[in-house]
């Protein structure tokens, strides 16, 4: 299975009782390697207002309803246990997520 940076996949990392959508943000070099541990950002259906640390995703990113990408916490995912690819994050949203991560982590 070929995985690419900025793709959206379902995964069930440690501590989660069911699968959630995650945006894969590990470098393509890591994704192409034999390493199984990769990084992802959790996405959740927006109910109410989004948090200051979130970026809003929509149908351009493959979601049917407003969805938030939580940018202040990276999750360790097992590349071999990814399921149900949704698509790829739009270029505009990629830029927003990059900016938000830089702002949050003060990079």
N, C-alpha and C positions, 0 to 999 in steps of 0.2 A: 504494500500500500504506500503510495507516494503522498506525503504530507507537505504542505507549503505554508510558509509564513503568511499570516493574515487570513487563513482559512478558519471557518467556524465548524467545530465538531462537538458532538456530545461526548461527555466523559463523566466518570464517577470517581473523583479523587478521594483519598482518605478523608474520613469525617463526613462525607456526603452519603445520604441514605438512598438517593436516586440520581440519575444522570441529569446533568445540566449542560447548557451550551457554553462553550469556551472559545475564545479567539486565541489561536496559536500565535505566540509572539517570539518563540525561539528563532535563532538565526537559521538560515537555510542550510548552513554547514552542519549544524547540530542535527537538524531534521534528516539530512541525507546520510548521516553517520549511523553506526551500529548502536549508538547510545539510545536508551529507551526513555530516560527522564527528559521531559521538555516542559516549557513554561506556557501557561495560559492565563487569560483574564476571564473571569466569570461574567456571564450575562444573565440577566433576570428580567422577567416581565415587569414593566413599570406600572406600579399602582400608586397613584399620587404623584408627588413631585420627585424629581431626580435629586440625588445627593450632589454636592459640589464636586465630588471626586469622580463622578460618572460622566460618560459620554452617551448621548442618546443615539440609538440605532433604529432603523426603520426598514421599509420594504426594499430600498436600494441595497441593503445589506442582507436581504433574504428573510427578514422577520415579518410576520403577518400583522403583528401588533407592536406598539411602542415597547422597546426593549432597552435596558440600560447596560452598559459595559462598565463594570466596577474596575477603575484604573489604579486603585491604591493598594491592591494586594495581588501578588502573583501566586498562582497555584501550580504545584508540581503534578504533572500528568504523566501517565505511562503511554508512550506513543503506540504501543502494541494493543492497547485497550480502548483506543478511540473508536467511536461508532457514529454512524449516520452523519456524514458531512452535509452541511447546509449550503455552503457557498463561500464566497470571499467577501471581506469587508470592503466597501467602496473606498476609492482613493481619498475622497473628502474626509471620510470618517477615520481612515488611517492617519491622516495628518492631525485630526483633532485628538486622537488617542495618543499619538507621539507627543504632542504638545502638553497634554494633560499629565502624562507620566513624567515628563521633564519638570513640570511645575510642582507636582506632588513630591517627587523624590529630590527636588532641587538639583537636578543634573545640569 
